């Protein structure tokens, strides 16, 4: 999963300032959804702590096996730090086992 993020912030577009990230994740079955729930909760706990000061919002919503993640960062460097965090790497390593398909996150610059 992390490979799909490589180079996102290296493009010509100006990624200074607040960045919003939105992603949807669908678990393969109900038991995988429970595992995913726990992983996302661990990511959320870290992201909303002082360990990730560049993350100003990390919210997760759930409808059955589908999860929506809404994240807000102070800039590209904060997102890069989030991607290498231990809890996020647990998700990266579990993607093939847990998810129907890899997430396709959308990145937005706040206006």
N, C-alpha and C positions, 0 to 999 in steps of 0.2 A: 504494500500500500504506500509506503513512504516514497518509493520510486516515482509514483505518479505526481508527487509534489516537487520533485527535483526540477530546478530551473524555473519554477513559477515566478519567482521574484527576481530572476536574472534577465527577464525580457525588458524591452525598451520602456514599457509602461512605468510610470512613476508610482512606487509603492510606499511613499512617505505618508505618514499620518495614520489615522485609525483604519483598521481593516476588519471587515466582517467576514466570517466564514460560516457557511451553512452546508450541512451534509445529511443525507438520509442513509440509514443502514438497515438492512433486513436480514434477520436471523433465519437460518435454514429450518428450524423447528422450535417448538416451545422450550425444550431443555436448553438449546443453544441460545435462545432469547434470554433465559435466566443468567447464563454465563456472560452474555454480552452486557446485560443490565449491570452486573457486578463490575465488569471491566470499565464501563463508561462512568459508573459512580466513582471508582478510584481515580480515573482521569479527572473527573469534575472536582473531586476533593482537592487534588493537587493544584489544578488550574486556578481554582478560586482561593488559593492560599497565598501566603507571602513567598512561597517557593517559585511562583511564576508571576512576578509583579507586572509583567507586560500583558497579562491576560486580565482584562477588566470584567469580562462576563463569560461564563461557560454554563450553558443550560442544556438540559436533555429532556425531551418529551418522548412518551411512548404510547403507541397504539398497537396492542398485541405484539407481533414480532417485528414491528417497524419502529425505528428510533429516529428522531430528528435532533440534530445537534446544532446549536446556535452559539457561535463564539465571537468575541470581540477582543481585538488586540491593539496595542498602541503602535504597532508597526511590524514590518516584515521580520525584523530580528526577533521579536517576541514570539512570532509563530514558529520560526526556525528552532528556537529554544524549546518550545512546546513539543515539536515533532521528535526531538531527541530525548525527551523525558522518559523515565522508566515506565510509568503507567501507559503512556502512549505506545511505547515499543511493545508492550504486552499485547495491545490491540493489533499492532502491525503483524506480530507473529501468529496471531489467532485468526486473521482474516479468512484464510482459505478454509479453515475448519468451521468457523461460525457463520459466515455470511453467504447469502445467496449469490452475491456478486460484489466486487470491490466498490467501495463508496466512490462517488464522483463529487467531491467537494466543489463548491462554488465560492470564489473569493470576490469580495466587493470592497471598493474604497468608499468610506463614508463621505457623504457630501454635506 
